[in-house]
Structures are given as C-alpha cells and as structure tokens.
C-alpha cells in the first residue's frame, strides 16, 4: 500500500489535474509552498528536469547521469518526507481524510508550479525562452493584430 502511494505521488506530481482543490488541499498546498526554501524549490525543479530528461524526445539534448539522478531522487525523497511527516503533517492528514488522495497530487502540483515560476523568472532563462520569437515571421504576427 505504501509503495503504491509513493508511485502514485511520483506520477501525480508530473501530471496535470482537472479536479478542483478543496479547502484542505488549499491549506496543504500553502503549507508546502511556505515550508520550502528557494533551495528546496530549486531541488524540485532539478528533480523534475532529471525525470523529464528520460523521455526519448529529449535524447541527445538532456543528459542526466544515473549518479546525478540518484542524488536528486534522494533529495526529493527527503523533501517529500519532511513536508508530509513533519512540516505539514497536520495539513496532509486533514486533506487526505477530508478530500482523499487527489489532495496530495494537487498540493505537489502547486508546489511544482511555484518552483517553476522561479525557474522562468531568472533573466537568463527568460531571455532564452523568448528566443523563439526572433525566428517568427513578424509580418504574419502583425497580420493577426490588423484584423
């Protein structure tokens, strides 16, 4: 049972959810965000990247060694355990009791989104993300505004 919960947690962290959060999930999400440091959020982003790098579409452009992935898995496990069993234990118990397992998925999604905002607000990353716009046909884009 415990192993299945952990596997579900890992999958849910990576998937979008169509469900709406209830008040207990909101409390758990807020606790997760408030109880993580910038360094914690950066570790979460690194872990997400290391998992995404396993996708075949990223072969050749993203290379995370098994040693690096193992270290990131350990850090993510420590962060997750801390949030679930120490920092936010009361909120986690209340959310699971009142709103079920989807609460955990949604709370980790919120934390992942908050962590990602930090990633994309970095000036170098923001400039890189905007780079594709230089490759677009500006006259075609302007025609959208002219109509």
PLY file of the C-alpha trace (Angstrom):
ply
format ascii 1.0
element vertex 147
property float x
property float y
property float z
element edge 146
property int vertex1
property int vertex2
end_header
0.00 0.00 0.00
2.75 2.45 0.99
4.72 1.67 -2.16
1.63 2.25 -4.31
1.05 5.62 -2.62
4.63 6.67 -3.38
4.38 5.59 -7.00
1.08 7.42 -7.36
2.64 10.51 -5.78
5.52 10.48 -8.25
3.14 10.12 -11.20
0.67 12.71 -9.89
3.43 15.29 -9.40
4.13 15.14 -13.11
0.55 15.11 -14.43
-1.96 17.94 -14.70
-5.16 17.53 -12.76
-8.67 18.54 -13.75
-10.03 18.25 -10.22
-10.73 21.32 -8.11
-8.96 21.84 -4.85
-10.95 21.94 -1.65
-10.10 23.98 1.45
-7.97 21.22 2.98
-5.97 20.82 -0.21
-5.53 24.58 -0.33
-4.17 24.53 3.21
-1.79 21.69 2.37
-0.63 23.49 -0.78
0.01 26.71 1.14
1.94 24.80 3.76
4.09 23.10 1.10
4.92 26.43 -0.51
5.55 28.22 2.79
7.65 25.40 4.23
10.03 25.14 1.28
13.02 27.37 0.76
14.27 28.66 -2.57
16.89 25.91 -2.41
14.15 23.30 -1.87
12.21 24.63 -4.86
15.37 24.54 -6.97
15.93 20.90 -5.97
12.35 20.13 -7.01
12.92 21.75 -10.41
16.16 19.81 -10.82
14.35 16.56 -9.97
11.53 17.29 -12.42
14.13 18.00 -15.11
16.01 14.79 -14.33
12.82 12.76 -14.73
11.74 14.59 -17.88
15.20 14.01 -19.35
14.36 10.30 -19.52
11.84 10.96 -22.30
13.08 9.80 -25.73
12.22 13.19 -27.25
14.97 14.71 -25.10
17.63 12.16 -26.01
20.73 13.95 -27.17
19.87 17.33 -25.65
19.42 16.42 -21.98
21.87 14.15 -20.25
21.50 13.32 -16.57
23.78 10.59 -15.29
22.46 7.75 -13.17
24.55 9.09 -10.29
23.05 12.57 -10.63
19.52 11.18 -10.91
20.07 9.01 -7.84
21.26 12.01 -5.84
18.27 14.08 -6.98
15.92 11.21 -6.08
17.40 11.14 -2.57
16.96 14.90 -2.16
13.39 14.74 -3.47
12.59 11.86 -1.12
13.96 13.83 1.83
11.98 16.94 0.87
8.79 14.93 0.36
9.18 13.07 3.65
9.85 16.32 5.50
6.78 18.02 4.07
4.47 15.03 4.59
5.59 13.88 8.01
6.99 16.98 9.72
6.47 20.45 8.29
2.90 19.94 7.03
1.82 16.72 8.75
-1.40 18.18 10.19
-2.44 19.69 6.85
-1.60 16.46 5.00
-3.65 14.32 7.39
-6.63 16.68 7.21
-6.52 16.88 3.41
-6.22 13.12 2.94
-9.01 12.46 5.44
-11.42 15.04 4.01
-10.55 15.19 0.31
-8.73 11.97 -0.48
-5.51 11.11 -2.35
-6.11 13.70 -5.09
-5.26 16.34 -2.47
-1.66 15.17 -2.43
-1.40 15.31 -6.19
-2.82 18.79 -6.33
-0.67 20.14 -3.50
2.51 18.88 -5.14
1.37 20.33 -8.46
1.00 23.73 -6.81
4.47 23.42 -5.31
5.88 22.40 -8.71
4.20 25.37 -10.38
5.56 27.78 -7.78
9.03 26.28 -8.16
8.80 26.58 -11.96
7.89 30.26 -11.74
11.23 30.80 -10.03
12.94 28.97 -12.87
11.36 31.06 -15.62
11.79 34.40 -13.86
15.56 34.01 -13.97
16.70 36.67 -16.50
18.88 34.27 -18.48
16.12 31.66 -18.71
13.51 34.30 -19.61
15.73 35.61 -22.41
16.32 32.09 -23.69
12.60 31.33 -23.61
11.89 34.43 -25.66
14.47 33.43 -28.27
11.98 31.59 -30.47
10.12 34.84 -31.15
13.11 36.14 -33.15
12.60 33.23 -35.55
8.95 34.02 -36.24
7.74 35.88 -39.31
6.83 39.22 -37.74
4.62 40.25 -40.68
2.43 37.19 -40.08
2.18 38.04 -36.40
1.32 41.66 -37.20
-1.45 40.50 -39.55
-3.18 38.94 -36.52
-3.38 42.36 -34.92
-4.51 44.14 -38.09
-7.72 42.17 -38.46
0 1
1 2
2 3
3 4
4 5
5 6
6 7
7 8
8 9
9 10
10 11
11 12
12 13
13 14
14 15
15 16
16 17
17 18
18 19
19 20
20 21
21 22
22 23
23 24
24 25
25 26
26 27
27 28
28 29
29 30
30 31
31 32
32 33
33 34
34 35
35 36
36 37
37 38
38 39
39 40
40 41
41 42
42 43
43 44
44 45
45 46
46 47
47 48
48 49
49 50
50 51
51 52
52 53
53 54
54 55
55 56
56 57
57 58
58 59
59 60
60 61
61 62
62 63
63 64
64 65
65 66
66 67
67 68
68 69
69 70
70 71
71 72
72 73
73 74
74 75
75 76
76 77
77 78
78 79
79 80
80 81
81 82
82 83
83 84
84 85
85 86
86 87
87 88
88 89
89 90
90 91
91 92
92 93
93 94
94 95
95 96
96 97
97 98
98 99
99 100
100 101
101 102
102 103
103 104
104 105
105 106
106 107
107 108
108 109
109 110
110 111
111 112
112 113
113 114
114 115
115 116
116 117
117 118
118 119
119 120
120 121
121 122
122 123
123 124
124 125
125 126
126 127
127 128
128 129
129 130
130 131
131 132
132 133
133 134
134 135
135 136
136 137
137 138
138 139
139 140
140 141
141 142
142 143
143 144
144 145
145 146
